Amino acid sequence: MNSQITAPPTDVDGDAALKQRHRTMWASGHYDRVAREIIPELGQRLVASLAITSGERVLDIAAGTGNAAVPAARTGATVVASDLTPELLETGRAEHPDAGIDWQVADAEALPWPDGSYDVVLSTVGVMFAPHHQAAADELLRVLRPGGRLGLLSWTPEGFIGRLFATMRDFVPAPPAGVQPPPLWGDEAHVRELFGDRVEDLAFDRAHVDVDAFPGREDFRAYFRDNYGPTLMAYRALADRPDRRAELDAALDALAADADEGSGRMRWEYVVVSGRRR
Ligand SMILES: C[S@@+](CC[C@H](N)C(=O)[O-])C[C@H]1O[C@@H](n2cnc3c(N)ncnc32)[C@H](O)[C@@H]1O
């Protein structure tokens, strides 16, 4: 892989501005609704696959409102939910005041914990959105103790959300050089390259979530435009371009229609990556 693409950011000001834009994007709309109404089972599914036991130290990276951190805490583990976007952590804390979770603002590419701090590091459709994949992969392995377990649930490039990002790419300004597409974390070869020989028993388990929340033709587009930060920001960027907004409407409707399996049901594919730190 081109090392220029995966090299950690060296332009500190530029990186801070990029992360601020990402924070604004994820705080826009109502991501808490998406997590609660559309994909709540993903956090439970990832936690179940990791067989977390009481007393283990667990880090949820890009935890949002705690989709995975909350079920992880129910196991009796000591859980830190970290995220770039304090607004989402605040919502999670308010929704789950008795969960016993430590909610911490942290960039996945520069985690504030010493090496080997955690027994389990996990992320549900979260770390995939950090823009520099190698930096994020290096950090999540750094804070995981040798022998510790890793669990990452990511949308695949071929699946519905992967295709959503590919569709929106034609309507938004190009990202800065070095920013990588989130669904690459759903590609086995890419993840193997990120981890190299630092993870043993690396496994890839493809599955899908059934989504039946969008029965009408335009329901998916309207819901994502109002609630999902990346889609909402794509529409905002086209505020003065009604023609392009209409084209984006049509592209998203076509995507949803193509994915509809009847009775308003869609399958959104993801992959669960698991392994053990050497
Ligand atoms: C799709 S949401 C997933 C949230 C949560 N894991 C869930 O399953 O509901 C993506 C999350 O990634 C977070 N995020 C994006 N870039 C990040 C970064 N560089 N470091 C940490 N978190 C980041 C966003 O703030 C957002 O909470």
The ligand as an ORCA input file, in Angstrom:
! r2SCAN-3c Opt
* xyz 0 1
  C     -21.455      5.630     13.023
  S     -21.007      6.317     14.564
  C     -20.893      4.849     15.586
  C     -21.072      5.115     17.057
  C     -21.229      3.868     17.927
  N     -20.029      3.047     17.922
  C     -22.436      3.043     17.504
  O     -22.289      1.858     17.217
  O     -23.540      3.590     17.532
  C     -19.326      6.768     14.251
  C     -18.650      7.356     15.478
  O     -17.269      7.548     15.197
  C     -16.856      8.697     15.910
  N     -15.593      9.161     15.351
  C     -15.375      9.659     14.103
  N     -14.079      9.962     13.950
  C     -13.448      9.636     15.117
  C     -12.106      9.732     15.577
  N     -11.129     10.228     14.814
  N     -11.836      9.313     16.841
  C     -12.810      8.837     17.630
  N     -14.110      8.742     17.257
  C     -14.421      9.131     16.014
  C     -18.023      9.641     15.730
  O     -17.996     10.703     16.644
  C     -19.196      8.695     15.926
  O     -19.578      8.606     17.260
*
